[in-house]
């Protein structure tokens, strides 16, 4: 076995495990908050609704460094959430991943809910079903494919988050170093073999996620 093979063999798998931990936690948060916000935007009318939708979509188009900057202000010592002491912990990485993935879930769920014919829910209500039951048993199942697509895309986005994570969680081996940060570190250290291996893993995961989303699209 040559030196290159031995170096790869000793590769630390903590970035993969941490990335999955962060992505799964962030996706759970995104699913709950994104779906709730989508339902709110579809079902209710209130002043400032368009402005709120723009605000929820903003992290999708902002540079990750800008998102990370605002998170630093929020999580910093003098910020409103500074008492949590989450800076440079895996929880900060979760918060960063949640924020950048939320627009994907919100917009996917909103589009899925809006695609369901409202008359179907009204029929269920005329048959005696209360509004909440008609929504849960009629609208939500019909929108489930779009919602699932949003969940998968959010997971993929959370798994690949780099910029905001680097700013609020840092690049601490074994604590906050996720796969994107491991790739960055390997390139900086001229470990191109290790960087290539992480890239292959990331591309494979992304390919699988996109394939699942395509399978969920209506024929």
VEXPA-476093 format. One record per residue: residue number from 1; residue in one letter; chain; x, y, z of N, C-alpha, C in turn. Coordinates in nm, 3 decimals. Example, Ala and Ser with C-alpha at 12.3 -4.5 7.8 and 13.67 -1.06 7.14 Angstrom:
2
ATOM	1	a	A	1.319	-0.569	0.780	1.230	-0.450	0.780	1.320	-0.330	0.780
ATOM	2	s	A	1.285	-0.225	0.708	1.367	-0.106	0.714	1.290	0.003	0.787
//
This chain:
219
ATOM	1	x	A	0.085	-0.119	0.000	0.000	0.000	0.000	0.089	0.124	0.000
ATOM	2	x	A	0.063	0.220	-0.096	0.147	0.339	-0.106	0.106	0.441	0.000
ATOM	3	x	A	0.187	0.547	0.008	0.164	0.650	0.109	0.031	0.720	0.090
ATOM	4	x	A	-0.007	0.748	-0.033	-0.133	0.815	-0.063	-0.251	0.735	-0.013
ATOM	5	x	A	-0.249	0.604	-0.035	-0.358	0.517	0.009	-0.367	0.514	0.161
ATOM	6	x	A	-0.249	0.511	0.227	-0.250	0.507	0.373	-0.305	0.638	0.430
ATOM	7	x	A	-0.276	0.750	0.365	-0.325	0.878	0.414	-0.477	0.886	0.403
ATOM	8	x	A	-0.533	0.837	0.291	-0.678	0.838	0.274	-0.743	0.742	0.372
ATOM	9	x	A	-0.675	0.629	0.395	-0.730	0.527	0.485	-0.747	0.582	0.626
ATOM	10	x	A	-0.658	0.673	0.666	-0.665	0.732	0.799	-0.756	0.854	0.805
ATOM	11	x	A	-0.837	0.874	0.702	-0.923	0.992	0.694	-1.019	0.998	0.812
ATOM	12	x	A	-1.031	1.116	0.869	-1.122	1.139	0.980	-1.264	1.149	0.926
ATOM	13	x	A	-1.354	1.065	0.975	-1.492	1.064	0.928	-1.583	1.157	1.007
ATOM	14	x	A	-1.527	1.229	1.103	-1.611	1.317	1.184	-1.682	1.425	1.102
ATOM	15	x	A	-1.621	1.480	0.994	-1.697	1.578	0.915	-1.824	1.519	0.854
ATOM	16	x	A	-1.819	1.395	0.809	-1.939	1.331	0.753	-2.045	1.312	0.860
ATOM	17	x	A	-2.006	1.261	0.975	-2.101	1.237	1.083	-2.160	1.370	1.133
ATOM	18	x	A	-2.076	1.471	1.145	-2.123	1.601	1.192	-2.215	1.665	1.089
ATOM	19	x	A	-2.180	1.652	0.961	-2.265	1.708	0.855	-2.404	1.646	0.857
ATOM	20	x	A	-2.409	1.514	0.875	-2.539	1.447	0.881	-2.617	1.491	1.005
ATOM	21	x	A	-2.548	1.505	1.116	-2.613	1.550	1.241	-2.671	1.691	1.223
ATOM	22	x	A	-2.591	1.780	1.168	-2.636	1.918	1.147	-2.750	1.923	1.046
ATOM	23	x	A	-2.735	1.851	0.935	-2.836	1.855	0.829	-2.969	1.796	0.875
ATOM	24	x	A	-2.964	1.685	0.949	-3.088	1.623	0.996	-3.160	1.714	1.096
ATOM	25	x	A	-3.084	1.773	1.189	-3.144	1.864	1.287	-3.202	1.987	1.219
ATOM	26	x	A	-3.126	2.046	1.128	-3.172	2.166	1.058	-3.294	2.136	0.972
ATOM	27	x	A	-3.295	2.018	0.908	-3.408	1.982	0.823	-3.535	1.963	0.905
ATOM	28	x	A	-3.523	1.905	1.023	-3.640	1.891	1.111	-3.696	2.029	1.147
ATOM	29	x	A	-3.607	2.123	1.179	-3.650	2.259	1.211	-3.711	2.327	1.088
ATOM	30	x	A	-3.650	2.307	0.973	-3.698	2.368	0.850	-3.836	2.313	0.812
ATOM	31	x	A	-3.855	2.183	0.829	-3.983	2.121	0.794	-4.097	2.181	0.875
ATOM	32	x	A	-4.076	2.193	1.005	-4.181	2.247	1.092	-4.206	2.395	1.063
ATOM	33	x	A	-4.100	2.474	1.064	-4.116	2.619	1.046	-4.156	2.655	0.904
ATOM	34	x	A	-4.095	2.590	0.804	-4.126	2.620	0.665	-4.268	2.585	0.628
ATOM	35	x	A	-4.316	2.469	0.674	-4.453	2.429	0.644	-4.552	2.519	0.716
ATOM	36	x	A	-4.523	2.553	0.841	-4.612	2.642	0.916	-4.623	2.779	0.848
ATOM	37	x	A	-4.510	2.833	0.803	-4.511	2.962	0.735	-4.583	2.954	0.601
ATOM	38	x	A	-4.566	2.843	0.530	-4.635	2.826	0.402	-4.787	2.821	0.422
ATOM	39	x	A	-4.830	2.749	0.524	-4.974	2.742	0.554	-5.027	2.880	0.591
ATOM	40	x	A	-4.950	2.952	0.671	-4.989	3.087	0.710	-5.005	3.177	0.589
ATOM	41	x	A	-4.911	3.170	0.495	-4.915	3.257	0.378	-5.027	3.219	0.281
ATOM	42	x	A	-5.062	3.091	0.275	-5.165	3.046	0.183	-5.305	3.069	0.239
ATOM	43	x	A	-5.320	3.048	0.369	-5.454	3.049	0.430	-5.499	3.185	0.480
ATOM	44	x	A	-5.405	3.273	0.515	-5.442	3.399	0.578	-5.407	3.519	0.491
ATOM	45	x	A	-5.484	3.625	0.511	-5.454	3.753	0.449	-5.431	3.855	0.560
ATOM	46	x	A	-5.321	3.928	0.550	-5.287	4.025	0.653	-5.195	4.131	0.593
ATOM	47	x	A	-5.192	4.250	0.654	-5.104	4.356	0.603	-4.957	4.315	0.610
ATOM	48	x	A	-4.884	4.349	0.507	-4.742	4.318	0.504	-4.710	4.176	0.461
ATOM	49	x	A	-4.809	4.107	0.404	-4.788	3.968	0.363	-4.680	3.956	0.256
ATOM	50	x	A	-4.683	4.044	0.157	-4.584	4.040	0.049	-4.444	4.070	0.102
ATOM	51	x	A	-4.438	4.164	0.197	-4.309	4.198	0.256	-4.251	4.081	0.335
ATOM	52	x	A	-4.337	4.010	0.407	-4.292	3.893	0.483	-4.240	3.784	0.389
ATOM	53	x	A	-4.307	3.765	0.276	-4.262	3.663	0.181	-4.126	3.698	0.123
ATOM	54	x	A	-4.104	3.826	0.095	-3.973	3.870	0.047	-3.867	3.844	0.153
ATOM	55	x	A	-3.898	3.875	0.277	-3.804	3.857	0.387	-3.768	3.709	0.404
ATOM	56	x	A	-3.867	3.620	0.388	-3.842	3.476	0.404	-3.761	3.420	0.288
ATOM	57	x	A	-3.769	3.483	0.172	-3.695	3.437	0.054	-3.555	3.495	0.048
ATOM	58	x	A	-3.531	3.601	0.120	-3.404	3.675	0.113	-3.279	3.589	0.134
ATOM	59	x	A	-3.276	3.497	0.232	-3.153	3.416	0.250	-3.116	3.331	0.129
ATOM	60	x	A	-3.214	3.310	0.039	-3.187	3.229	-0.080	-3.099	3.302	-0.179
ATOM	61	x	A	-3.106	3.435	-0.180	-3.033	3.513	-0.280	-2.916	3.591	-0.218
ATOM	62	x	A	-2.912	3.604	-0.087	-2.803	3.676	-0.024	-2.675	3.592	-0.023
ATOM	63	x	A	-2.558	3.654	-0.031	-2.432	3.579	-0.014	-2.428	3.516	0.126
ATOM	64	x	A	-2.375	3.395	0.137	-2.367	3.330	0.269	-2.294	3.414	0.373
ATOM	65	x	A	-2.197	3.495	0.329	-2.124	3.578	0.424	-2.215	3.683	0.488
ATOM	66	x	A	-2.314	3.732	0.413	-2.408	3.830	0.467	-2.497	3.762	0.571
ATOM	67	x	A	-2.545	3.641	0.538	-2.626	3.565	0.634	-2.545	3.538	0.760
ATOM	68	x	A	-2.419	3.500	0.743	-2.332	3.474	0.858	-2.308	3.599	0.941
ATOM	69	x	A	-2.297	3.712	0.875	-2.276	3.838	0.947	-2.394	3.869	1.039
ATOM	70	x	A	-2.515	3.857	0.987	-2.633	3.884	1.069	-2.647	3.782	1.181
ATOM	71	x	A	-2.610	3.659	1.154	-2.614	3.559	1.261	-2.513	3.592	1.370
ATOM	72	x	A	-2.396	3.646	1.331	-2.298	3.688	1.431	-2.354	3.798	1.521
ATOM	73	x	A	-2.429	3.891	1.459	-2.490	3.998	1.538	-2.594	3.943	1.635
ATOM	74	x	A	-2.667	3.840	1.590	-2.773	3.783	1.674	-2.716	3.695	1.785
ATOM	75	x	A	-2.613	3.616	1.750	-2.557	3.521	1.846	-2.439	3.577	1.926
ATOM	76	x	A	-2.393	3.695	1.888	-2.280	3.754	1.957	-2.310	3.788	2.102
ATOM	77	x	A	-2.207	3.827	2.173	-2.220	3.852	2.317	-2.326	3.958	2.347
ATOM	78	x	A	-2.338	4.059	2.260	-2.435	4.166	2.282	-2.563	4.146	2.201
ATOM	79	x	A	-2.575	4.032	2.133	-2.693	4.006	2.052	-2.809	3.953	2.133
ATOM	80	x	A	-2.928	3.951	2.074	-3.047	3.904	2.147	-3.041	3.759	2.190
ATOM	81	x	A	-2.962	3.676	2.117	-2.948	3.535	2.154	-2.807	3.503	2.205
ATOM	82	x	A	-2.734	3.606	2.244	-2.598	3.584	2.292	-2.591	3.499	2.417
ATOM	83	x	A	-2.698	3.503	2.498	-2.699	3.425	2.622	-2.697	3.274	2.598
ATOM	84	x	A	-2.727	3.232	2.474	-2.725	3.089	2.443	-2.583	3.033	2.435
ATOM	85	x	A	-2.486	3.119	2.408	-2.345	3.077	2.392	-2.329	2.970	2.284
ATOM	86	x	A	-2.395	2.993	2.169	-2.391	2.896	2.059	-2.278	2.923	1.960
ATOM	87	x	A	-2.216	3.041	1.967	-2.111	3.070	1.870	-2.000	2.966	1.876
ATOM	88	x	A	-1.955	2.924	1.758	-1.847	2.826	1.741	-1.881	2.692	1.808
ATOM	89	x	A	-2.008	2.652	1.792	-2.054	2.520	1.832	-2.133	2.461	1.716
ATOM	90	x	A	-2.162	2.332	1.723	-2.238	2.269	1.615	-2.381	2.323	1.610
ATOM	91	x	A	-2.430	2.377	1.722	-2.564	2.436	1.722	-2.569	2.562	1.635
ATOM	92	x	A	-2.460	2.637	1.632	-2.453	2.753	1.544	-2.457	2.709	1.398
ATOM	93	x	A	-2.392	2.596	1.368	-2.397	2.541	1.232	-2.539	2.500	1.195
ATOM	94	x	A	-2.612	2.445	1.292	-2.753	2.408	1.268	-2.836	2.531	1.236
ATOM	95	x	A	-2.816	2.637	1.314	-2.891	2.761	1.293	-2.861	2.821	1.156
ATOM	96	x	A	-2.733	2.818	1.116	-2.695	2.870	0.985	-2.759	2.787	0.873
ATOM	97	x	A	-2.755	2.656	0.888	-2.812	2.567	0.787	-2.963	2.583	0.779
ATOM	98	x	A	-3.026	2.600	0.895	-3.171	2.621	0.898	-3.209	2.748	0.823
ATOM	99	x	A	-3.134	2.854	0.845	-3.168	2.983	0.786	-3.154	2.981	0.634
ATOM	100	x	A	-3.048	2.920	0.582	-3.027	2.920	0.437	-3.117	2.818	0.367
ATOM	101	x	A	-3.163	2.716	0.440	-3.249	2.614	0.378	-3.397	2.648	0.390
ATOM	102	x	A	-3.433	2.736	0.482	-3.574	2.769	0.505	-3.646	2.818	0.379
ATOM	103	x	A	-3.587	2.906	0.297	-3.658	2.952	0.177	-3.695	2.838	0.081
ATOM	104	x	A	-3.610	2.737	0.070	-3.639	2.626	-0.019	-3.764	2.550	0.027
ATOM	105	x	A	-3.769	2.522	0.157	-3.885	2.452	0.212	-4.009	2.539	0.204
ATOM	106	x	A	-3.997	2.664	0.240	-4.112	2.755	0.240	-4.172	2.768	0.101
ATOM	107	x	A	-4.089	2.793	0.001	-4.140	2.814	-0.134	-4.194	2.685	-0.196
ATOM	108	x	A	-4.129	2.573	-0.169	-4.178	2.445	-0.222	-4.312	2.409	-0.160
ATOM	109	x	A	-4.323	2.424	-0.027	-4.449	2.391	0.041	-4.559	2.487	-0.001
ATOM	110	x	A	-4.529	2.614	-0.014	-4.628	2.714	-0.055	-4.680	2.684	-0.196
ATOM	111	x	A	-4.588	2.653	-0.288	-4.629	2.620	-0.425	-4.715	2.493	-0.428
ATOM	112	x	A	-4.678	2.393	-0.346	-4.754	2.268	-0.341	-4.894	2.291	-0.286
ATOM	113	x	A	-4.906	2.371	-0.182	-5.037	2.398	-0.122	-5.125	2.480	-0.217
ATOM	114	x	A	-5.064	2.575	-0.287	-5.141	2.658	-0.381	-5.186	2.579	-0.503
ATOM	115	x	A	-5.118	2.469	-0.533	-5.156	2.389	-0.651	-5.279	2.303	-0.626
ATOM	116	x	A	-5.320	2.287	-0.501	-5.437	2.206	-0.468	-5.563	2.290	-0.489
ATOM	117	x	A	-5.660	2.234	-0.560	-5.786	2.304	-0.586	-5.860	2.330	-0.455
ATOM	118	x	A	-5.884	2.457	-0.420	-5.953	2.488	-0.293	-6.093	2.429	-0.284
ATOM	119	x	A	-6.156	2.403	-0.399	-6.292	2.350	-0.397	-6.297	2.209	-0.336
ATOM	120	x	A	-6.186	2.136	-0.346	-6.183	2.002	-0.288	-6.195	2.008	-0.136
ATOM	121	x	A	-6.126	2.105	-0.077	-6.135	2.123	0.068	-6.274	2.173	0.107
ATOM	122	x	A	-6.333	2.257	0.023	-6.467	2.309	0.051	-6.570	2.198	0.047
ATOM	123	x	A	-6.552	2.102	-0.045	-6.644	1.987	-0.051	-6.639	1.908	0.079
ATOM	124	x	A	-6.518	1.886	0.130	-6.505	1.813	0.256	-6.572	1.889	0.371
ATOM	125	x	A	-6.565	2.021	0.367	-6.627	2.100	0.473	-6.778	2.097	0.464
ATOM	126	x	A	-6.831	2.096	0.342	-6.976	2.087	0.327	-7.029	1.951	0.371
ATOM	127	x	A	-6.943	1.850	0.372	-6.983	1.716	0.417	-6.968	1.701	0.568
ATOM	128	x	A	-6.934	1.809	0.636	-6.931	1.805	0.782	-6.793	1.806	0.845
ATOM	129	x	A	-6.687	1.803	0.765	-6.552	1.803	0.822	-6.515	1.944	0.870
ATOM	130	x	A	-6.460	1.957	0.990	-6.413	2.089	1.035	-6.297	2.135	0.948
ATOM	131	x	A	-6.268	2.266	0.946	-6.162	2.319	0.858	-6.027	2.249	0.876
ATOM	132	x	A	-5.986	2.223	1.002	-5.856	2.162	1.026	-5.850	2.019	0.973
ATOM	133	x	A	-5.964	1.947	0.984	-5.967	1.809	0.936	-5.969	1.804	0.784
ATOM	134	x	A	-6.042	1.898	0.723	-6.045	1.903	0.577	-5.906	1.933	0.522
ATOM	135	x	A	-5.833	2.021	0.590	-5.698	2.053	0.545	-5.604	1.933	0.560
ATOM	136	x	A	-5.611	1.866	0.676	-5.520	1.754	0.703	-5.550	1.633	0.615
ATOM	137	x	A	-5.676	1.611	0.584	-5.713	1.489	0.512	-5.730	1.508	0.362
ATOM	138	x	A	-5.738	1.632	0.317	-5.757	1.657	0.173	-5.638	1.734	0.115
ATOM	139	x	A	-5.617	1.856	0.163	-5.515	1.943	0.103	-5.374	1.892	0.127
ATOM	140	x	A	-5.344	1.858	0.252	-5.207	1.817	0.285	-5.162	1.691	0.210
ATOM	141	x	A	-5.246	1.585	0.202	-5.202	1.468	0.123	-5.180	1.500	-0.024
ATOM	142	x	A	-5.264	1.587	-0.081	-5.248	1.621	-0.223	-5.122	1.704	-0.247
ATOM	143	x	A	-5.079	1.776	-0.145	-4.959	1.859	-0.159	-4.833	1.788	-0.109
ATOM	144	x	A	-4.846	1.664	-0.068	-4.736	1.595	0.001	-4.613	1.577	-0.087
ATOM	145	x	A	-4.630	1.557	-0.218	-4.514	1.536	-0.305	-4.428	1.662	-0.312
ATOM	146	x	A	-4.492	1.777	-0.326	-4.418	1.902	-0.329	-4.352	1.932	-0.195
ATOM	147	x	A	-4.421	1.898	-0.087	-4.364	1.920	0.046	-4.242	1.831	0.067
ATOM	148	x	A	-4.252	1.705	0.025	-4.139	1.614	0.038	-4.020	1.661	-0.046
ATOM	149	x	A	-4.049	1.715	-0.163	-3.941	1.769	-0.248	-3.871	1.884	-0.176
ATOM	150	x	A	-3.948	1.968	-0.107	-3.891	2.077	-0.031	-3.804	2.027	0.083
ATOM	151	x	A	-3.847	1.921	0.149	-3.769	1.864	0.259	-3.636	1.810	0.208
ATOM	152	x	A	-3.639	1.739	0.096	-3.515	1.681	0.041	-3.419	1.791	-0.003
ATOM	153	x	A	-3.472	1.893	-0.072	-3.387	2.004	-0.116	-3.328	2.078	0.004
ATOM	154	x	A	-3.407	2.093	0.109	-3.358	2.161	0.230	-3.246	2.081	0.295
ATOM	155	x	A	-3.262	1.949	0.298	-3.157	1.864	0.356	-3.028	1.876	0.276
ATOM	156	x	A	-3.041	1.875	0.144	-2.922	1.888	0.058	-2.855	2.023	0.078
ATOM	157	x	A	-2.936	2.127	0.091	-2.880	2.262	0.112	-2.811	2.271	0.248
ATOM	158	x	A	-2.873	2.215	0.349	-2.813	2.217	0.483	-2.683	2.138	0.486
ATOM	159	x	A	-2.679	2.028	0.412	-2.559	1.945	0.408	-2.442	2.016	0.342
ATOM	160	x	A	-2.472	2.105	0.248	-2.366	2.172	0.174	-2.335	2.313	0.219
ATOM	161	x	A	-2.396	2.358	0.329	-2.374	2.495	0.376	-2.228	2.517	0.416
ATOM	162	x	A	-2.172	2.629	0.372	-2.030	2.658	0.399	-2.007	2.797	0.459
ATOM	163	x	A	-2.047	2.902	0.386	-2.009	3.037	0.423	-2.059	3.082	0.558
ATOM	164	x	A	-2.190	3.072	0.580	-2.246	3.116	0.708	-2.198	3.028	0.822
ATOM	165	x	A	-2.182	2.898	0.794	-2.132	2.806	0.897	-1.991	2.842	0.940
ATOM	166	x	A	-1.906	2.877	0.844	-1.768	2.913	0.876	-1.762	3.036	0.966
ATOM	167	x	A	-1.855	3.131	0.945	-1.851	3.256	1.020	-1.901	3.239	1.163
ATOM	168	x	A	-2.005	3.156	1.183	-2.064	3.148	1.317	-2.022	3.023	1.394
ATOM	169	x	A	-1.977	2.920	1.323	-1.938	2.796	1.391	-1.788	2.771	1.385
ATOM	170	x	A	-1.720	2.834	1.290	-1.576	2.813	1.279	-1.543	2.682	1.209
ATOM	171	x	A	-1.417	2.648	1.214	-1.366	2.528	1.147	-1.286	2.446	1.247
ATOM	172	x	A	-1.354	2.401	1.351	-1.288	2.331	1.462	-1.295	2.179	1.436
ATOM	173	x	A	-1.181	2.112	1.422	-1.182	1.967	1.394	-1.258	1.890	1.503
ATOM	174	x	A	-1.348	1.803	1.458	-1.423	1.719	1.550	-1.539	1.788	1.618
ATOM	175	x	A	-1.550	1.922	1.603	-1.658	1.996	1.670	-1.749	2.069	1.572
ATOM	176	x	A	-1.691	2.141	1.477	-1.773	2.218	1.383	-1.731	2.199	1.238
ATOM	177	x	A	-1.632	2.113	1.212	-1.584	2.095	1.075	-1.675	2.000	1.000
ATOM	178	x	A	-1.757	2.055	0.912	-1.846	1.975	0.829	-1.775	1.938	0.698
ATOM	179	x	A	-1.843	1.867	0.609	-1.781	1.824	0.483	-1.732	1.943	0.400
ATOM	180	x	A	-1.814	2.048	0.377	-1.762	2.161	0.299	-1.638	2.224	0.362
ATOM	181	x	A	-1.636	2.234	0.495	-1.518	2.289	0.562	-1.400	2.193	0.553
ATOM	182	x	A	-1.426	2.063	0.553	-1.319	1.965	0.538	-1.256	1.975	0.399
ATOM	183	x	A	-1.338	2.001	0.297	-1.285	2.019	0.162	-1.196	2.144	0.157
ATOM	184	x	A	-1.246	2.252	0.214	-1.169	2.377	0.217	-1.036	2.357	0.289
ATOM	185	x	A	-1.039	2.289	0.403	-0.918	2.266	0.482	-0.818	2.179	0.405
ATOM	186	x	A	-0.870	2.075	0.339	-0.782	1.985	0.264	-0.714	2.057	0.148
ATOM	187	x	A	-0.788	2.145	0.080	-0.729	2.220	-0.031	-0.622	2.317	0.021
ATOM	188	x	A	-0.651	2.383	0.134	-0.554	2.475	0.192	-0.426	2.403	0.233
ATOM	189	x	A	-0.438	2.277	0.274	-0.322	2.198	0.316	-0.260	2.122	0.200
ATOM	190	x	A	-0.308	2.146	0.077	-0.260	2.077	-0.042	-0.283	1.927	-0.035
ATOM	191	x	A	-0.387	1.885	0.037	-0.427	1.745	0.042	-0.534	1.721	-0.063
ATOM	192	x	A	-0.495	1.726	-0.189	-0.593	1.718	-0.298	-0.658	1.581	-0.306
ATOM	193	x	A	-0.586	1.476	-0.263	-0.645	1.343	-0.262	-0.762	1.338	-0.164
ATOM	194	x	A	-0.745	1.396	-0.046	-0.850	1.397	0.055	-0.965	1.488	0.011
ATOM	195	x	A	-0.931	1.603	-0.046	-1.035	1.694	-0.095	-1.118	1.628	-0.204
ATOM	196	x	A	-1.050	1.555	-0.294	-1.121	1.486	-0.402	-1.217	1.381	-0.347
ATOM	197	x	A	-1.175	1.310	-0.244	-1.260	1.207	-0.184	-1.385	1.270	-0.122
ATOM	198	x	A	-1.368	1.380	-0.051	-1.483	1.449	0.007	-1.575	1.505	-0.102
ATOM	199	x	A	-1.516	1.554	-0.209	-1.596	1.607	-0.320	-1.679	1.496	-0.384
ATOM	200	x	A	-1.619	1.379	-0.403	-1.691	1.265	-0.460	-1.809	1.226	-0.371
ATOM	201	x	A	-1.786	1.224	-0.241	-1.893	1.191	-0.146	-2.005	1.294	-0.156
ATOM	202	x	A	-1.968	1.423	-0.161	-2.068	1.530	-0.168	-2.148	1.524	-0.297
ATOM	203	x	A	-2.079	1.505	-0.410	-2.147	1.498	-0.540	-2.241	1.377	-0.544
ATOM	204	x	A	-2.198	1.266	-0.489	-2.282	1.146	-0.486	-2.410	1.169	-0.407
ATOM	205	x	A	-2.396	1.233	-0.291	-2.513	1.264	-0.210	-2.605	1.361	-0.281
ATOM	206	x	A	-2.548	1.465	-0.343	-2.629	1.563	-0.416	-2.702	1.498	-0.532
ATOM	207	x	A	-2.633	1.409	-0.603	-2.696	1.338	-0.715	-2.816	1.255	-0.668
ATOM	208	x	A	-2.798	1.187	-0.555	-2.906	1.106	-0.500	-3.025	1.193	-0.459
ATOM	209	x	A	-2.998	1.308	-0.400	-3.106	1.398	-0.357	-3.184	1.451	-0.477
ATOM	210	x	A	-3.112	1.495	-0.581	-3.178	1.548	-0.700	-3.261	1.439	-0.767
ATOM	211	x	A	-3.209	1.318	-0.768	-3.283	1.206	-0.827	-3.413	1.182	-0.751
ATOM	212	x	A	-3.407	1.189	-0.619	-3.528	1.170	-0.539	-3.630	1.279	-0.565
ATOM	213	x	A	-3.582	1.404	-0.578	-3.673	1.516	-0.607	-3.740	1.497	-0.741
ATOM	214	x	A	-3.664	1.454	-0.843	-3.721	1.430	-0.975	-3.825	1.319	-0.972
ATOM	215	x	A	-3.802	1.218	-0.889	-3.899	1.110	-0.877	-4.030	1.158	-0.815
ATOM	216	x	A	-4.021	1.262	-0.733	-4.140	1.313	-0.665	-4.222	1.409	-0.753
ATOM	217	x	A	-4.164	1.452	-0.864	-4.238	1.544	-0.951	-4.355	1.471	-1.017
ATOM	218	x	A	-4.471	1.537	-1.027	-4.588	1.473	-1.089	-4.563	1.443	-1.236
ATOM	219	x	A	-4.613	1.330	-1.280	-4.596	1.290	-1.419	-4.695	1.367	-1.507
//
